[in-house]
Amino acid sequence: MAEILITFVFIAGYTAIAFEHKIQINKVASALIAGVLSWVILIFFSTLKDVVSEMMIKHLGDIAAVLFFLLSAMTIKTLQYEKSIILFISSNDFFHCFMLP
């Protein structure tokens, strides 16, 4: 029963991501909702609560590492944009810094 519900949640989440512009829901929100619902279904329908708890702790650590990386990358990108570093790199002045006299 849980497998069928999780499969349905996955397909619904994937469809929501695919039709992001038509349904006006951000793909991140759709993915988070689908992920949370999948874990909730797995926890409620599982007979081995200890195994599910260990799995959840392991996966939450992996997810936290990815989110930390993405937030760091987005922060660096925002700082680069605000300080116009990208414009400097794409200009000719950047390449003249490396030219030999």
matplotlib code that plots the C-alpha trace (Angstrom):
import matplotlib.pyplot as plt

x = [0.0, 2.8, 4.6, 1.6, 1.0, 4.7, 4.7, 1.5, 3.1, 6.3, 4.3, 2.2, 5.3, 7.1, 4.1, 3.9, 7.5, 7.0, 4.0, 5.5, 4.5, 1.0, 0.1, 2.1, 3.8, 7.6, 9.4, 11.3, 8.0, 6.6, 9.7, 9.7, 6.1, 6.5, 9.6, 7.9, 4.7, 6.8, 8.6, 5.4, 3.8, 6.8, 6.8, 3.1, 2.9, 6.2, 6.3, 10.0, 10.1, 13.7, 15.0, 13.0, 14.4, 17.9, 17.2, 15.7, 18.7, 21.1, 19.1, 18.5, 22.3, 22.8, 20.1, 21.5, 24.9, 23.4, 21.3, 24.4, 26.4, 23.5, 23.0, 26.8, 26.9, 23.9, 25.4, 28.7, 26.8, 24.8, 27.9, 29.6, 26.6, 26.3, 29.9, 29.9, 32.7, 31.0, 31.1, 34.8, 35.6, 33.7, 35.3, 38.6, 40.3, 40.3, 42.2, 44.7, 45.7, 47.2, 49.0, 52.8, 54.4]
y = [0.0, 2.4, 1.7, 2.6, 5.9, 6.9, 6.1, 8.3, 11.1, 10.9, 11.0, 13.9, 15.8, 15.1, 16.3, 19.5, 20.2, 19.6, 21.9, 24.6, 27.5, 26.4, 25.7, 28.7, 26.6, 26.8, 23.5, 23.7, 23.8, 20.9, 18.8, 19.6, 18.8, 15.5, 14.6, 15.3, 13.5, 10.5, 10.3, 10.8, 7.9, 5.7, 6.4, 5.9, 2.7, 1.1, -1.7, -1.2, 2.3, 2.0, 1.3, 4.2, 6.5, 5.5, 5.9, 9.4, 10.6, 9.5, 11.1, 14.3, 14.6, 14.2, 16.7, 19.2, 18.9, 19.6, 22.5, 24.0, 23.8, 25.3, 28.2, 28.9, 28.8, 31.1, 33.5, 33.7, 34.2, 37.0, 38.7, 38.4, 40.0, 42.8, 43.6, 43.4, 40.8, 39.0, 42.1, 42.6, 39.0, 39.2, 42.5, 42.9, 44.4, 41.0, 39.4, 42.2, 41.4, 38.2, 39.5, 39.6, 43.0]
z = [0.0, 0.9, -2.3, -4.4, -2.4, -2.7, -6.4, -6.8, -4.8, -7.0, -10.2, -9.0, -7.8, -11.1, -13.0, -10.9, -11.7, -15.4, -15.5, -13.2, -15.5, -16.0, -12.4, -11.1, -8.3, -8.0, -8.7, -5.4, -3.5, -5.5, -4.9, -1.2, -0.8, -2.7, -0.6, 2.7, 1.7, 0.7, 4.0, 5.9, 4.0, 4.6, 8.3, 8.9, 6.9, 8.0, 10.5, 11.2, 12.7, 13.8, 10.3, 8.9, 11.6, 10.7, 7.0, 7.6, 9.6, 7.0, 4.1, 6.1, 6.5, 2.7, 1.9, 4.4, 2.7, -0.7, 0.6, 2.3, -1.0, -3.0, -0.6, -0.5, -4.3, -4.6, -2.1, -4.0, -7.3, -5.8, -4.4, -7.8, -9.5, -7.0, -7.2, -11.0, -11.0, -13.9, -16.0, -15.2, -16.2, -19.4, -20.4, -22.2, -19.1, -17.4, -20.3, -20.4, -16.9, -18.1, -21.1, -21.1, -21.7]

ax = plt.figure().add_subplot(projection="3d")
ax.plot(x, y, z, "-o")
ax.set_aspect("equal")
plt.show()
